[in-house]
Amino acid sequence: MLIDTYGRVATDLRVSLTDRCNLRCTYCMPEEGLQWLAKPDLLTDDEIARLIDIAVRQLGIAEVRFTGGEPLLRPGLVGIVERVAALEPRPQMSLTTNGIGLKRTASALKAAGLDRVNVSLDTLRPDVFKTLTRRDRHRDVIEGLEAAREAGLNPVKVNTVLMPGLNDDEAPDLLAWAVEHDYELRFIEQMPLDAQHGWKREGMVTAGDILASLRTRFELTEEGSQKRGSAPAERWLVDGGPNVVGVIASVTRPFCSACDRTRLTADGQVRTCLFAQEETDLRAALRSDAPDEEIARIWKLAMWGKKAGAGLDDPSFVQPQRPMSAIGG
């Protein structure tokens, strides 16, 4: 069991499969100049499968989320999913992706055992997409979403970050589109995880701003904390349901007290939080032929030291030195 000193138990593992991405979203990466991890530093497919096996069999992990960078860039992704699907007990598996490669991989991922996907899409306007991501790939994402739905990777969730002066007027249009296509839309407050450290709290679009905008067109009924559990998104029924919309208010309404996550970076480091300044090395233990029990012990010790919260509301907060692409979303 992965328990910390505050009594929280981690049952959700986020696994970053690569630090590379085929977009350059302004809130995540600089346009150029970011140094990628060297290939020998990345975990191999076998190492990833072994760590997930240890997490599931010995540490109580019940859900695995594959992230990146962009996880669809990982050549061995389908094979990793197949190996995790064969574990006993079998964890729930999901994938967070920018959707660009999903049209050609959705069916194979479903057949391998993937349960569902989260696809990042911040705008319905191709020109705004190009400004936000520095790439002209909007149509690829739309087609990837359609392929995921057709493959049965449901519920298909769409993650959206609103940026002032770019897409902050699109919340109602995005929700209407999501309802029409049977996607579950989730708005995420912009977090301080950009490589260029340009994030400013006073410039972000808050959960309150998002909800006020949505209510200009929709009736929203809060589901409540009992249904939410440890999930990061607060959810509202849209016009009485059955469609729902979520808001992840990581900055203005943090949910650290209910956090049930542990994170594994692409180079084999345990992170107890997206905003942690410290990491614990599992790759070295793997490559020194440590037994599973020793790796589990190191992982437990790392999680025991997890802090009470991310500290985003603390004036002395220091942004992590590694960008989101290197540590997983």
C-alpha positions in Angstrom: 0.0 0.0 0.0 1.2 3.5 -0.9 0.2 5.6 2.1 1.5 8.9 3.3 1.7 10.5 6.7 -1.7 12.3 6.1 -3.5 9.0 5.7 -4.0 9.3 1.9 -3.6 6.1 -0.1 -2.4 6.2 -3.7 -4.3 3.8 -6.0 -3.9 5.8 -9.2 -0.6 5.6 -11.1 0.3 8.1 -13.8 3.0 6.8 -16.1 4.9 9.2 -18.5 6.0 7.2 -21.5 8.1 9.9 -23.2 9.0 13.5 -22.7 8.6 14.2 -26.5 5.6 15.8 -28.0 4.5 16.7 -31.6 2.8 20.0 -30.4 4.4 23.0 -28.7 1.5 24.3 -26.6 2.3 27.7 -25.2 1.3 26.8 -21.6 3.6 23.7 -21.6 6.6 24.0 -23.9 8.8 26.7 -25.5 8.7 26.7 -29.3 12.2 25.4 -29.5 15.3 24.8 -27.4 13.9 22.2 -25.0 16.5 19.4 -24.3 15.0 15.9 -24.6 15.9 13.0 -22.4 18.6 10.8 -23.9 17.4 7.4 -25.0 19.5 5.5 -22.4 17.9 7.5 -19.7 14.3 6.5 -20.7 12.8 3.4 -19.2 12.5 0.5 -21.6 9.2 -1.3 -22.3 10.3 -4.1 -20.0 11.2 -1.7 -17.2 7.8 0.1 -17.5 5.9 -3.2 -17.5 7.9 -4.4 -14.4 7.3 -1.3 -12.4 3.5 -1.3 -13.2 3.4 -5.0 -12.2 5.0 -4.2 -8.9 2.6 -1.3 -8.4 -0.4 -3.4 -9.1 0.6 -6.6 -7.3 2.4 -5.2 -4.3 1.3 -1.6 -3.8 -2.4 -1.6 -4.4 -2.6 0.4 -7.7 -6.0 0.0 -9.3 -5.8 2.5 -12.1 -3.0 3.3 -14.6 -3.0 6.4 -16.8 -0.4 6.6 -19.6 0.8 10.2 -20.3 3.7 11.9 -21.9 4.8 14.2 -23.5 2.7 12.6 -26.1 2.3 8.8 -25.3 1.3 7.9 -28.8 4.9 8.7 -29.8 6.0 5.7 -27.8 6.7 2.9 -30.3 5.9 0.1 -27.8 2.7 1.6 -26.4 0.3 -1.1 -27.7 2.5 -3.8 -26.3 2.8 -2.1 -22.9 -1.0 -1.8 -22.8 -1.4 -5.5 -23.6 1.0 -6.5 -20.8 -0.7 -4.4 -18.3 -4.1 -5.7 -19.3 -2.8 -9.2 -18.6 -2.0 -8.4 -14.9 -4.0 -9.9 -12.0 -5.7 -8.0 -10.7 -6.3 -6.1 -13.9 -6.1 -2.3 -13.4 -8.3 0.2 -15.2 -6.3 1.8 -18.0 -6.6 5.2 -19.7 -4.5 7.4 -21.8 -4.0 11.2 -22.0 -3.1 12.3 -25.5 -3.2 15.3 -27.8 -5.1 13.1 -30.2 -3.0 13.6 -33.3 -2.1 9.9 -33.7 -5.4 8.6 -32.4 -7.1 8.0 -35.7 -4.6 5.3 -36.7 -4.1 3.8 -33.2 -7.5 3.9 -31.4 -8.7 0.5 -32.6 -5.4 -1.2 -31.8 -5.3 0.3 -28.3 -8.9 -0.8 -27.6 -8.1 -4.3 -28.7 -5.0 -4.3 -26.5 -7.1 -3.5 -23.5 -7.1 0.3 -23.1 -10.4 1.4 -21.4 -10.7 5.0 -22.3 -8.9 8.2 -23.4 -8.6 11.9 -22.4 -7.9 14.1 -25.4 -6.5 17.6 -25.1 -8.3 20.2 -27.3 -8.5 23.9 -26.3 -10.4 25.4 -29.2 -12.9 24.7 -32.0 -11.1 27.3 -34.2 -8.2 26.0 -36.3 -6.5 29.4 -36.4 -6.5 29.6 -32.6 -5.4 26.0 -32.4 -2.4 26.9 -34.5 -1.6 29.9 -32.3 -1.9 27.8 -29.1 0.0 24.8 -30.2 2.3 26.3 -32.9 1.2 23.5 -35.2 -1.6 23.3 -37.9 -3.1 19.9 -36.7 -6.6 20.8 -35.6 -8.3 18.4 -38.1 -6.1 15.5 -36.9 -7.3 16.0 -33.3 -11.0 16.1 -34.4 -10.5 12.9 -36.4 -8.7 11.3 -33.5 -11.6 12.0 -31.2 -14.1 10.5 -33.6 -11.9 7.4 -34.0 -11.7 7.0 -30.2 -15.5 7.2 -29.9 -16.0 4.7 -32.7 -13.5 2.3 -31.2 -15.4 2.3 -27.9 -12.8 4.1 -25.8 -15.6 5.6 -23.7 -16.2 7.9 -22.0 -14.1 10.0 -24.4 -13.0 13.0 -22.2 -11.8 16.3 -23.7 -9.4 18.4 -21.6 -9.5 22.1 -22.3 -7.3 25.0 -20.9 -8.6 28.5 -21.5 -6.1 31.3 -22.1 -6.8 35.0 -21.7 -7.2 36.7 -25.1 -7.0 33.5 -27.1 -9.9 31.1 -26.3 -11.4 32.4 -23.1 -14.6 33.2 -25.0 -15.1 29.6 -26.2 -16.4 27.8 -23.1 -20.1 27.7 -24.1 -19.4 26.8 -27.7 -17.0 24.0 -26.6 -19.6 22.6 -24.2 -22.4 22.7 -26.9 -20.0 20.8 -29.3 -19.1 18.2 -26.6 -22.7 17.5 -25.8 -23.5 17.2 -29.5 -20.7 14.6 -30.0 -21.2 12.8 -26.7 -17.8 13.8 -25.3 -17.3 14.6 -21.6 -15.7 18.1 -21.5 -13.4 19.1 -18.6 -11.9 22.5 -18.2 -8.6 22.7 -16.5 -7.2 25.8 -14.9 -3.8 26.7 -16.3 -1.1 25.4 -14.0 2.5 26.6 -13.4 4.2 23.9 -15.5 5.4 25.8 -18.5 9.1 25.3 -19.4 9.6 29.0 -19.9 8.1 29.8 -16.4 5.8 32.5 -17.8 2.8 31.5 -15.7 1.2 34.3 -13.7 -1.7 33.6 -11.3 -3.3 36.9 -11.9 -3.6 36.2 -15.7 -5.2 32.8 -15.5 -8.9 32.0 -16.4 -10.3 30.6 -13.1 -12.9 28.0 -12.4 -15.3 30.8 -11.4 -14.7 32.5 -14.7 -15.4 29.3 -16.6 -18.6 28.5 -14.7 -19.9 32.1 -15.1 -19.4 31.8 -18.9 -21.1 28.4 -19.2 -24.1 29.6 -17.2 -24.8 32.3 -19.9 -26.1 29.4 -22.0 -26.6 26.3 -19.8 -28.2 25.4 -16.6 -25.6 23.6 -14.4 -26.5 21.4 -11.4 -23.6 20.4 -9.2 -23.2 16.6 -8.7 -21.6 17.1 -5.3 -18.6 15.8 -3.4 -20.1 12.3 -2.7 -20.1 11.5 -6.4 -16.7 13.2 -7.0 -14.7 11.1 -4.5 -11.0 11.6 -5.2 -11.5 12.6 -8.8 -9.8 16.0 -9.6 -12.8 17.3 -11.5 -15.9 18.9 -9.9 -18.8 17.9 -12.2 -22.0 19.6 -13.1 -25.1 18.1 -14.9 -25.8 20.1 -18.1 -29.4 21.2 -18.5 -30.5 18.4 -16.1 -28.3 15.7 -17.6 -27.3 13.1 -18.7 -24.4 15.1 -20.1 -21.9 16.5 -17.6 -19.1 19.0 -17.6 -16.1 19.1 -15.3 -13.8 21.8 -14.0 -10.4 20.9 -12.5 -9.6 23.9 -10.3 -6.0 22.9 -9.4 -5.1 26.5 -8.5 -8.1 28.2 -7.0 -9.8 25.2 -5.4 -7.1 22.6 -4.8 -8.1 19.0 -4.0 -4.8 17.9 -2.4 -6.5 16.4 0.7 -8.2 13.8 -1.5 -5.3 13.0 -3.8 -4.8 9.3 -4.6 -2.1 9.6 -7.2 1.5 8.6 -7.6 3.6 9.5 -10.7 6.3 7.8 -12.6 8.4 9.9 -15.0 9.7 8.7 -18.4 13.2 8.3 -16.9 12.0 6.2 -13.9 11.6 8.8 -11.1 8.7 8.7 -8.6 7.0 12.0 -8.1 4.5 12.4 -5.3 2.9 15.5 -6.9 3.1 17.4 -10.2 4.6 20.3 -8.3 7.1 18.3 -6.2 10.6 19.6 -6.1 12.0 16.1 -5.1 12.0 12.8 -7.0 12.9 9.3 -6.0 15.0 7.2 -8.4 13.5 3.7 -9.3 15.5 3.3 -12.5 18.8 2.9 -10.6 17.3 0.1 -8.5 15.9 -1.6 -11.6 19.2 -1.5 -13.4 21.2 -2.7 -10.4 19.0 -5.9 -10.3 17.2 -5.0 -7.1 14.4 -7.5 -6.3 10.7 -6.4 -6.6 10.4 -6.2 -2.9 13.2 -3.6 -2.6 11.8 -1.5 -5.4 8.4 -1.6 -3.6 10.1 -0.5 -0.4 11.7 2.5 -2.1 8.4 3.5 -3.7 6.6 3.2 -0.3 9.2 5.4 1.4 8.9 8.0 -1.3 5.1 8.2 -0.9 5.3 8.3 2.9 7.1 11.7 2.5 4.4 13.2 0.3 3.6 16.8 1.4 0.1 18.0 2.5 -0.5 20.1 -0.6 1.0 21.5 -3.8 1.4 24.9 -2.1 0.2 27.0 -5.1 -1.5 29.4 -2.7 1.8 30.0 -0.9 3.6 33.2 -1.9 6.9 31.3 -1.6 5.8 28.6 -4.1 8.7 27.6 -6.4 7.7 26.2 -9.8 9.2 22.7 -10.7 12.3 22.9 -12.8 11.1 20.1 -15.2 8.3 21.0 -17.6 5.0 19.0 -17.8 6.3 17.1 -20.8 9.0 15.5 -18.7 6.9 14.5 -15.7 3.5 13.6 -17.1 0.1 15.4 -16.9 
